[in-house]
Amino acid sequence: MIDLTHDGYLEFKTRKADFRIPYERVNAIEYGQQVSRRYAMAVIVSPVFLLSKSRKHFVTLSYADDDGRPQAMVLQVDKGHVREVLVGLEAKTGRKIEYQDPEARKAGKG
């Protein structure tokens, strides 16, 4: 679950852990229908995922961790929530969305 309701940080919750990223530490936001080549090596992908034919929607956040080191988080977002997540991230971080290609721009802006 992605929670954009906090004023100071993005919260991402999983069954096993919660992550908080302060909005001011976000350096870049990228949207596309594939994991960015820049971050693909950092992502472990299952063979089942590679065989899937449905379109996936990914938001990649680049940010600095508590020690100032660069980090990236790739989030898969449901098609029905892509625009609201992108608009929320742009508003909260003050960063413009980087689109991977014209098709991603079209899908992200609806």
Chimera marker file (.cmm) of the C-alpha trace (Angstrom):
<marker_set name="trace">
<marker id="1" x="0.000" y="0.000" z="0.000" r="1" g="1" b="0" radius="0.5"/>
<marker id="2" x="1.262" y="3.459" z="-0.910" r="1" g="1" b="0" radius="0.5"/>
<marker id="3" x="0.185" y="6.196" z="1.495" r="1" g="1" b="0" radius="0.5"/>
<marker id="4" x="0.543" y="9.789" z="0.284" r="1" g="1" b="0" radius="0.5"/>
<marker id="5" x="-1.606" y="11.350" z="3.026" r="1" g="1" b="0" radius="0.5"/>
<marker id="6" x="1.289" y="12.394" z="5.283" r="1" g="1" b="0" radius="0.5"/>
<marker id="7" x="2.653" y="15.900" z="4.819" r="1" g="1" b="0" radius="0.5"/>
<marker id="8" x="6.319" y="15.065" z="5.305" r="1" g="1" b="0" radius="0.5"/>
<marker id="9" x="6.828" y="11.601" z="3.868" r="1" g="1" b="0" radius="0.5"/>
<marker id="10" x="5.632" y="8.837" z="1.589" r="1" g="1" b="0" radius="0.5"/>
<marker id="11" x="4.781" y="5.635" z="3.399" r="1" g="1" b="0" radius="0.5"/>
<marker id="12" x="4.927" y="2.269" z="1.671" r="1" g="1" b="0" radius="0.5"/>
<marker id="13" x="3.546" y="-0.688" z="3.595" r="1" g="1" b="0" radius="0.5"/>
<marker id="14" x="4.068" y="-4.371" z="2.916" r="1" g="1" b="0" radius="0.5"/>
<marker id="15" x="3.098" y="-7.399" z="4.955" r="1" g="1" b="0" radius="0.5"/>
<marker id="16" x="6.592" y="-7.576" z="6.415" r="1" g="1" b="0" radius="0.5"/>
<marker id="17" x="7.825" y="-3.989" z="6.612" r="1" g="1" b="0" radius="0.5"/>
<marker id="18" x="6.960" y="-0.312" z="6.414" r="1" g="1" b="0" radius="0.5"/>
<marker id="19" x="9.105" y="2.245" z="4.601" r="1" g="1" b="0" radius="0.5"/>
<marker id="20" x="9.036" y="6.009" z="4.968" r="1" g="1" b="0" radius="0.5"/>
<marker id="21" x="10.722" y="8.303" z="2.503" r="1" g="1" b="0" radius="0.5"/>
<marker id="22" x="10.739" y="12.016" z="3.320" r="1" g="1" b="0" radius="0.5"/>
<marker id="23" x="9.462" y="13.936" z="0.284" r="1" g="1" b="0" radius="0.5"/>
<marker id="24" x="12.412" y="16.348" z="0.430" r="1" g="1" b="0" radius="0.5"/>
<marker id="25" x="14.823" y="13.444" z="-0.143" r="1" g="1" b="0" radius="0.5"/>
<marker id="26" x="13.195" y="12.362" z="-3.404" r="1" g="1" b="0" radius="0.5"/>
<marker id="27" x="15.528" y="13.282" z="-6.287" r="1" g="1" b="0" radius="0.5"/>
<marker id="28" x="13.550" y="11.922" z="-9.235" r="1" g="1" b="0" radius="0.5"/>
<marker id="29" x="10.288" y="10.200" z="-10.099" r="1" g="1" b="0" radius="0.5"/>
<marker id="30" x="10.009" y="8.073" z="-13.210" r="1" g="1" b="0" radius="0.5"/>
<marker id="31" x="6.922" y="6.411" z="-14.654" r="1" g="1" b="0" radius="0.5"/>
<marker id="32" x="6.696" y="3.721" z="-17.301" r="1" g="1" b="0" radius="0.5"/>
<marker id="33" x="5.288" y="0.375" z="-18.190" r="1" g="1" b="0" radius="0.5"/>
<marker id="34" x="8.573" y="-1.381" z="-17.687" r="1" g="1" b="0" radius="0.5"/>
<marker id="35" x="11.202" y="-1.167" z="-14.993" r="1" g="1" b="0" radius="0.5"/>
<marker id="36" x="13.699" y="1.479" z="-16.014" r="1" g="1" b="0" radius="0.5"/>
<marker id="37" x="16.909" y="0.111" z="-17.472" r="1" g="1" b="0" radius="0.5"/>
<marker id="38" x="18.760" y="2.246" z="-14.963" r="1" g="1" b="0" radius="0.5"/>
<marker id="39" x="17.265" y="0.277" z="-12.095" r="1" g="1" b="0" radius="0.5"/>
<marker id="40" x="16.555" y="-3.110" z="-13.652" r="1" g="1" b="0" radius="0.5"/>
<marker id="41" x="19.762" y="-4.605" z="-12.291" r="1" g="1" b="0" radius="0.5"/>
<marker id="42" x="18.690" y="-3.671" z="-8.764" r="1" g="1" b="0" radius="0.5"/>
<marker id="43" x="15.384" y="-5.500" z="-9.052" r="1" g="1" b="0" radius="0.5"/>
<marker id="44" x="14.998" y="-9.245" z="-8.595" r="1" g="1" b="0" radius="0.5"/>
<marker id="45" x="12.349" y="-10.414" z="-11.028" r="1" g="1" b="0" radius="0.5"/>
<marker id="46" x="10.621" y="-13.797" z="-10.874" r="1" g="1" b="0" radius="0.5"/>
<marker id="47" x="10.348" y="-15.920" z="-14.050" r="1" g="1" b="0" radius="0.5"/>
<marker id="48" x="6.535" y="-15.793" z="-13.798" r="1" g="1" b="0" radius="0.5"/>
<marker id="49" x="6.677" y="-11.995" z="-13.905" r="1" g="1" b="0" radius="0.5"/>
<marker id="50" x="8.669" y="-12.110" z="-17.147" r="1" g="1" b="0" radius="0.5"/>
<marker id="51" x="6.034" y="-14.308" z="-18.816" r="1" g="1" b="0" radius="0.5"/>
<marker id="52" x="3.134" y="-12.035" z="-17.921" r="1" g="1" b="0" radius="0.5"/>
<marker id="53" x="1.563" y="-10.320" z="-20.936" r="1" g="1" b="0" radius="0.5"/>
<marker id="54" x="-0.524" y="-7.771" z="-19.070" r="1" g="1" b="0" radius="0.5"/>
<marker id="55" x="0.738" y="-4.222" z="-18.892" r="1" g="1" b="0" radius="0.5"/>
<marker id="56" x="2.341" y="-3.262" z="-15.636" r="1" g="1" b="0" radius="0.5"/>
<marker id="57" x="2.704" y="0.277" z="-14.328" r="1" g="1" b="0" radius="0.5"/>
<marker id="58" x="5.893" y="1.193" z="-12.478" r="1" g="1" b="0" radius="0.5"/>
<marker id="59" x="6.856" y="4.284" z="-10.520" r="1" g="1" b="0" radius="0.5"/>
<marker id="60" x="10.546" y="4.517" z="-9.702" r="1" g="1" b="0" radius="0.5"/>
<marker id="61" x="11.597" y="6.830" z="-6.881" r="1" g="1" b="0" radius="0.5"/>
<marker id="62" x="15.204" y="7.917" z="-6.555" r="1" g="1" b="0" radius="0.5"/>
<marker id="63" x="16.006" y="9.264" z="-3.125" r="1" g="1" b="0" radius="0.5"/>
<marker id="64" x="18.738" y="9.713" z="-0.528" r="1" g="1" b="0" radius="0.5"/>
<marker id="65" x="18.668" y="7.455" z="2.536" r="1" g="1" b="0" radius="0.5"/>
<marker id="66" x="19.369" y="8.600" z="6.111" r="1" g="1" b="0" radius="0.5"/>
<marker id="67" x="23.116" y="8.498" z="5.404" r="1" g="1" b="0" radius="0.5"/>
<marker id="68" x="22.783" y="10.518" z="2.192" r="1" g="1" b="0" radius="0.5"/>
<marker id="69" x="23.444" y="7.516" z="-0.052" r="1" g="1" b="0" radius="0.5"/>
<marker id="70" x="21.447" y="7.249" z="-3.291" r="1" g="1" b="0" radius="0.5"/>
<marker id="71" x="18.678" y="4.645" z="-3.270" r="1" g="1" b="0" radius="0.5"/>
<marker id="72" x="15.856" y="3.627" z="-5.605" r="1" g="1" b="0" radius="0.5"/>
<marker id="73" x="12.483" y="2.047" z="-5.004" r="1" g="1" b="0" radius="0.5"/>
<marker id="74" x="10.408" y="0.562" z="-7.820" r="1" g="1" b="0" radius="0.5"/>
<marker id="75" x="6.693" y="0.406" z="-7.079" r="1" g="1" b="0" radius="0.5"/>
<marker id="76" x="4.162" y="-1.444" z="-9.190" r="1" g="1" b="0" radius="0.5"/>
<marker id="77" x="0.962" y="0.601" z="-9.222" r="1" g="1" b="0" radius="0.5"/>
<marker id="78" x="-2.489" y="-0.598" z="-10.208" r="1" g="1" b="0" radius="0.5"/>
<marker id="79" x="-3.669" y="0.863" z="-13.520" r="1" g="1" b="0" radius="0.5"/>
<marker id="80" x="-6.642" y="2.507" z="-11.826" r="1" g="1" b="0" radius="0.5"/>
<marker id="81" x="-4.426" y="4.424" z="-9.384" r="1" g="1" b="0" radius="0.5"/>
<marker id="82" x="-1.515" y="5.520" z="-11.601" r="1" g="1" b="0" radius="0.5"/>
<marker id="83" x="-2.679" y="9.079" z="-12.226" r="1" g="1" b="0" radius="0.5"/>
<marker id="84" x="-3.546" y="9.821" z="-8.604" r="1" g="1" b="0" radius="0.5"/>
<marker id="85" x="-0.182" y="8.449" z="-7.413" r="1" g="1" b="0" radius="0.5"/>
<marker id="86" x="1.731" y="10.499" z="-10.003" r="1" g="1" b="0" radius="0.5"/>
<marker id="87" x="-0.207" y="13.699" z="-9.242" r="1" g="1" b="0" radius="0.5"/>
<marker id="88" x="0.233" y="13.161" z="-5.501" r="1" g="1" b="0" radius="0.5"/>
<marker id="89" x="3.975" y="12.545" z="-5.799" r="1" g="1" b="0" radius="0.5"/>
<marker id="90" x="4.450" y="15.602" z="-8.017" r="1" g="1" b="0" radius="0.5"/>
<marker id="91" x="2.534" y="17.802" z="-5.581" r="1" g="1" b="0" radius="0.5"/>
<marker id="92" x="4.238" y="16.489" z="-2.433" r="1" g="1" b="0" radius="0.5"/>
<marker id="93" x="7.822" y="16.362" z="-3.767" r="1" g="1" b="0" radius="0.5"/>
<marker id="94" x="7.792" y="19.348" z="-6.124" r="1" g="1" b="0" radius="0.5"/>
<marker id="95" x="9.463" y="17.098" z="-8.724" r="1" g="1" b="0" radius="0.5"/>
<marker id="96" x="8.231" y="16.624" z="-12.283" r="1" g="1" b="0" radius="0.5"/>
<marker id="97" x="7.500" y="13.093" z="-13.426" r="1" g="1" b="0" radius="0.5"/>
<marker id="98" x="9.991" y="11.701" z="-15.940" r="1" g="1" b="0" radius="0.5"/>
<marker id="99" x="8.166" y="9.527" z="-18.470" r="1" g="1" b="0" radius="0.5"/>
<marker id="100" x="10.025" y="6.629" z="-20.102" r="1" g="1" b="0" radius="0.5"/>
<marker id="101" x="8.421" y="7.182" z="-23.505" r="1" g="1" b="0" radius="0.5"/>
<marker id="102" x="5.422" y="8.856" z="-25.210" r="1" g="1" b="0" radius="0.5"/>
<marker id="103" x="3.183" y="5.863" z="-24.437" r="1" g="1" b="0" radius="0.5"/>
<marker id="104" x="3.977" y="6.167" z="-20.727" r="1" g="1" b="0" radius="0.5"/>
<marker id="105" x="3.234" y="9.910" z="-20.875" r="1" g="1" b="0" radius="0.5"/>
<marker id="106" x="-0.145" y="9.160" z="-22.472" r="1" g="1" b="0" radius="0.5"/>
<marker id="107" x="-0.994" y="6.465" z="-19.893" r="1" g="1" b="0" radius="0.5"/>
<marker id="108" x="0.170" y="8.620" z="-16.966" r="1" g="1" b="0" radius="0.5"/>
<marker id="109" x="-1.786" y="11.691" z="-17.973" r="1" g="1" b="0" radius="0.5"/>
<marker id="110" x="-4.866" y="9.772" z="-19.132" r="1" g="1" b="0" radius="0.5"/>
<link id1="1" id2="2" r="1" g="1" b="0" radius="0.2"/>
<link id1="2" id2="3" r="1" g="1" b="0" radius="0.2"/>
<link id1="3" id2="4" r="1" g="1" b="0" radius="0.2"/>
<link id1="4" id2="5" r="1" g="1" b="0" radius="0.2"/>
<link id1="5" id2="6" r="1" g="1" b="0" radius="0.2"/>
<link id1="6" id2="7" r="1" g="1" b="0" radius="0.2"/>
<link id1="7" id2="8" r="1" g="1" b="0" radius="0.2"/>
<link id1="8" id2="9" r="1" g="1" b="0" radius="0.2"/>
<link id1="9" id2="10" r="1" g="1" b="0" radius="0.2"/>
<link id1="10" id2="11" r="1" g="1" b="0" radius="0.2"/>
<link id1="11" id2="12" r="1" g="1" b="0" radius="0.2"/>
<link id1="12" id2="13" r="1" g="1" b="0" radius="0.2"/>
<link id1="13" id2="14" r="1" g="1" b="0" radius="0.2"/>
<link id1="14" id2="15" r="1" g="1" b="0" radius="0.2"/>
<link id1="15" id2="16" r="1" g="1" b="0" radius="0.2"/>
<link id1="16" id2="17" r="1" g="1" b="0" radius="0.2"/>
<link id1="17" id2="18" r="1" g="1" b="0" radius="0.2"/>
<link id1="18" id2="19" r="1" g="1" b="0" radius="0.2"/>
<link id1="19" id2="20" r="1" g="1" b="0" radius="0.2"/>
<link id1="20" id2="21" r="1" g="1" b="0" radius="0.2"/>
<link id1="21" id2="22" r="1" g="1" b="0" radius="0.2"/>
<link id1="22" id2="23" r="1" g="1" b="0" radius="0.2"/>
<link id1="23" id2="24" r="1" g="1" b="0" radius="0.2"/>
<link id1="24" id2="25" r="1" g="1" b="0" radius="0.2"/>
<link id1="25" id2="26" r="1" g="1" b="0" radius="0.2"/>
<link id1="26" id2="27" r="1" g="1" b="0" radius="0.2"/>
<link id1="27" id2="28" r="1" g="1" b="0" radius="0.2"/>
<link id1="28" id2="29" r="1" g="1" b="0" radius="0.2"/>
<link id1="29" id2="30" r="1" g="1" b="0" radius="0.2"/>
<link id1="30" id2="31" r="1" g="1" b="0" radius="0.2"/>
<link id1="31" id2="32" r="1" g="1" b="0" radius="0.2"/>
<link id1="32" id2="33" r="1" g="1" b="0" radius="0.2"/>
<link id1="33" id2="34" r="1" g="1" b="0" radius="0.2"/>
<link id1="34" id2="35" r="1" g="1" b="0" radius="0.2"/>
<link id1="35" id2="36" r="1" g="1" b="0" radius="0.2"/>
<link id1="36" id2="37" r="1" g="1" b="0" radius="0.2"/>
<link id1="37" id2="38" r="1" g="1" b="0" radius="0.2"/>
<link id1="38" id2="39" r="1" g="1" b="0" radius="0.2"/>
<link id1="39" id2="40" r="1" g="1" b="0" radius="0.2"/>
<link id1="40" id2="41" r="1" g="1" b="0" radius="0.2"/>
<link id1="41" id2="42" r="1" g="1" b="0" radius="0.2"/>
<link id1="42" id2="43" r="1" g="1" b="0" radius="0.2"/>
<link id1="43" id2="44" r="1" g="1" b="0" radius="0.2"/>
<link id1="44" id2="45" r="1" g="1" b="0" radius="0.2"/>
<link id1="45" id2="46" r="1" g="1" b="0" radius="0.2"/>
<link id1="46" id2="47" r="1" g="1" b="0" radius="0.2"/>
<link id1="47" id2="48" r="1" g="1" b="0" radius="0.2"/>
<link id1="48" id2="49" r="1" g="1" b="0" radius="0.2"/>
<link id1="49" id2="50" r="1" g="1" b="0" radius="0.2"/>
<link id1="50" id2="51" r="1" g="1" b="0" radius="0.2"/>
<link id1="51" id2="52" r="1" g="1" b="0" radius="0.2"/>
<link id1="52" id2="53" r="1" g="1" b="0" radius="0.2"/>
<link id1="53" id2="54" r="1" g="1" b="0" radius="0.2"/>
<link id1="54" id2="55" r="1" g="1" b="0" radius="0.2"/>
<link id1="55" id2="56" r="1" g="1" b="0" radius="0.2"/>
<link id1="56" id2="57" r="1" g="1" b="0" radius="0.2"/>
<link id1="57" id2="58" r="1" g="1" b="0" radius="0.2"/>
<link id1="58" id2="59" r="1" g="1" b="0" radius="0.2"/>
<link id1="59" id2="60" r="1" g="1" b="0" radius="0.2"/>
<link id1="60" id2="61" r="1" g="1" b="0" radius="0.2"/>
<link id1="61" id2="62" r="1" g="1" b="0" radius="0.2"/>
<link id1="62" id2="63" r="1" g="1" b="0" radius="0.2"/>
<link id1="63" id2="64" r="1" g="1" b="0" radius="0.2"/>
<link id1="64" id2="65" r="1" g="1" b="0" radius="0.2"/>
<link id1="65" id2="66" r="1" g="1" b="0" radius="0.2"/>
<link id1="66" id2="67" r="1" g="1" b="0" radius="0.2"/>
<link id1="67" id2="68" r="1" g="1" b="0" radius="0.2"/>
<link id1="68" id2="69" r="1" g="1" b="0" radius="0.2"/>
<link id1="69" id2="70" r="1" g="1" b="0" radius="0.2"/>
<link id1="70" id2="71" r="1" g="1" b="0" radius="0.2"/>
<link id1="71" id2="72" r="1" g="1" b="0" radius="0.2"/>
<link id1="72" id2="73" r="1" g="1" b="0" radius="0.2"/>
<link id1="73" id2="74" r="1" g="1" b="0" radius="0.2"/>
<link id1="74" id2="75" r="1" g="1" b="0" radius="0.2"/>
<link id1="75" id2="76" r="1" g="1" b="0" radius="0.2"/>
<link id1="76" id2="77" r="1" g="1" b="0" radius="0.2"/>
<link id1="77" id2="78" r="1" g="1" b="0" radius="0.2"/>
<link id1="78" id2="79" r="1" g="1" b="0" radius="0.2"/>
<link id1="79" id2="80" r="1" g="1" b="0" radius="0.2"/>
<link id1="80" id2="81" r="1" g="1" b="0" radius="0.2"/>
<link id1="81" id2="82" r="1" g="1" b="0" radius="0.2"/>
<link id1="82" id2="83" r="1" g="1" b="0" radius="0.2"/>
<link id1="83" id2="84" r="1" g="1" b="0" radius="0.2"/>
<link id1="84" id2="85" r="1" g="1" b="0" radius="0.2"/>
<link id1="85" id2="86" r="1" g="1" b="0" radius="0.2"/>
<link id1="86" id2="87" r="1" g="1" b="0" radius="0.2"/>
<link id1="87" id2="88" r="1" g="1" b="0" radius="0.2"/>
<link id1="88" id2="89" r="1" g="1" b="0" radius="0.2"/>
<link id1="89" id2="90" r="1" g="1" b="0" radius="0.2"/>
<link id1="90" id2="91" r="1" g="1" b="0" radius="0.2"/>
<link id1="91" id2="92" r="1" g="1" b="0" radius="0.2"/>
<link id1="92" id2="93" r="1" g="1" b="0" radius="0.2"/>
<link id1="93" id2="94" r="1" g="1" b="0" radius="0.2"/>
<link id1="94" id2="95" r="1" g="1" b="0" radius="0.2"/>
<link id1="95" id2="96" r="1" g="1" b="0" radius="0.2"/>
<link id1="96" id2="97" r="1" g="1" b="0" radius="0.2"/>
<link id1="97" id2="98" r="1" g="1" b="0" radius="0.2"/>
<link id1="98" id2="99" r="1" g="1" b="0" radius="0.2"/>
<link id1="99" id2="100" r="1" g="1" b="0" radius="0.2"/>
<link id1="100" id2="101" r="1" g="1" b="0" radius="0.2"/>
<link id1="101" id2="102" r="1" g="1" b="0" radius="0.2"/>
<link id1="102" id2="103" r="1" g="1" b="0" radius="0.2"/>
<link id1="103" id2="104" r="1" g="1" b="0" radius="0.2"/>
<link id1="104" id2="105" r="1" g="1" b="0" radius="0.2"/>
<link id1="105" id2="106" r="1" g="1" b="0" radius="0.2"/>
<link id1="106" id2="107" r="1" g="1" b="0" radius="0.2"/>
<link id1="107" id2="108" r="1" g="1" b="0" radius="0.2"/>
<link id1="108" id2="109" r="1" g="1" b="0" radius="0.2"/>
<link id1="109" id2="110" r="1" g="1" b="0" radius="0.2"/>
</marker_set>
